Amino acid sequence: MKTAIVTDSTCYLTKEEIVDNNLVVVPIPVVIDGKSYDEGVDITSKEFYEKLRTSGSFPSTTQPPLGKMIALYTSLRDQGYENVISIHLASTISGFVNNLKSIKDEIDGLNVYVYDSEITVRLMGSLVLEAARMAREGQEPTQILSRLNQLRATFGEYFIVDDLQNLVRGGRLSNASAFIGGLLKIKPILTFNEAHEIVAFEKVRSTKKALARVEELFAENKAKVDYPLRAIIIHANDKAAAVKWQERLQTKYPDLPIELSYFGPVIGTHLGEKALALAWLEDYTKAK
């Protein structure tokens, strides 16, 4: 059975990965000063952060039209696909996944499986790459979805942000009221809780201490698992800081694969410029 893999632009995969894995990537719109841009199509990350500094209002995000998604799924059916696995950003961040579930049965002759990654960015991208590999091998959708659940359960991540305003205004920080006071010179560390919501985890004074604390949390998590990990350092328009952190971690863990990735316009809208994150998951490249 022929299975297509669909995702959205917040996976932040490279163009080469998208082409090599025959992926369909749906751009998520970001709105700046009343003008809508499709992420990765009409606006690059560099352009977004430049506009962010001069915009007259906080940017926002919207969802791709459902009519566009129905047309996309119909086109895939017409190309000979019998199944679509559609992997998207967490339902706690966007209503896109739940809206897709409302239309998944509208395309005759096509089985659409809508999958909530419960995350976003390169972690979601890793799910997409694993799904693409299994689809190429001809594995059944049920097998692919089972593997995605298994891989998703190995995720861990902590974010360090400069400013919580974007998250608070967008309603994406679930425990904001308990965390806003006294943030002068504080570096908030955020994570996803068990309900897959973004929550403030700790307040740390200075970026240096925040990075050290996140490294400590990673070490604690690494010690608890019995499978190899791979890590991802993610930055919001601060590649120099990300590379420096990557080099330090690589010295600590010479055998740990550490990728470098970024927060594009949609996620940058909520986290703001200069955010940094350390994420990790099972090294799926060694689990085949």
HELIX and SHEET records of a PDB file:
HELIX    1   1 SER A    9  CYS A   11  5                                   3    
HELIX    2   2 LYS A   15  ASP A   20  1                                   6    
HELIX    3   3 SER A   45  THR A   54  1                                  10    
HELIX    4   4 LEU A   66  ASP A   78  1                                  13    
HELIX    5   5 PHE A   96  LYS A  101  1                                   6    
HELIX    6   6 VAL A  121  ARG A  136  1                                  16    
HELIX    7   7 PRO A  141  ARG A  152  1                                  12    
HELIX    8   8 GLN A  165  ARG A  169  1                                   5    
HELIX    9   9 ALA A  176  ALA A  178  5                                   3    
HELIX   10  10 THR A  207  LYS A  224  1                                  18    
HELIX   11  11 LYS A  239  LYS A  252  1                                  14    
HELIX   12  12 PRO A  265  LEU A  271  1                                   7    
HELIX   13  13 TYR A  284  LYS A  286  5                                   3    
SHEET    1   A 4 VAL A  24  VAL A  26  0                                        
SHEET    2   A 4 THR A   3  ASP A   8  1                                        
SHEET    3   A 4 ASN A  83  HIS A  88  1                                        
SHEET    4   A 4 ASN A 111  ASP A 116  1                                        
SHEET    1   B 3 LYS A  35  ASP A  38  0                                        
SHEET    2   B 3 PRO A  29  ILE A  32 -1                                        
SHEET    3   B 3 SER A  60  THR A  61 -1                                        
SHEET    1   C 6 ILE A 198  ARG A 205  0                                        
SHEET    2   C 6 ILE A 186  PHE A 192 -1                                        
SHEET    3   C 6 GLY A 156  ILE A 160 -1                                        
SHEET    4   C 6 LEU A 276  GLU A 282 -1                                        
SHEET    5   C 6 LEU A 229  HIS A 235 -1                                        
SHEET    6   C 6 ILE A 258  TYR A 262  1                                        
END                                                                             
